[in-house]
């Protein structure tokens, strides 16, 4: 994946994240909210091949911090390899500790 393609994809994802943040504001990060995040990401970022947003990447300590982690997965146009990025939704201070995991 070229640098330009990666920048384009991440720019789109961060714009979509802003829209979703507004939609889920004040919601508890339960399964219903995680499903909503996943569905909105797949709908608004059509290049995504998948979104993982379940108990595995949102264990109890993440839920207790009222944060949602969504792993966005897509296939590179150049070489067919899969790339991913984690988007972290919720309180900025609490979310910060999950940004680099």
Beta strands, then each sheet from edge to edge (+ up, - down):
strand 1: 50-52
strand 2: 67-75
strand 3: 82-90
sheet 1: 1+ 2- 3+
end
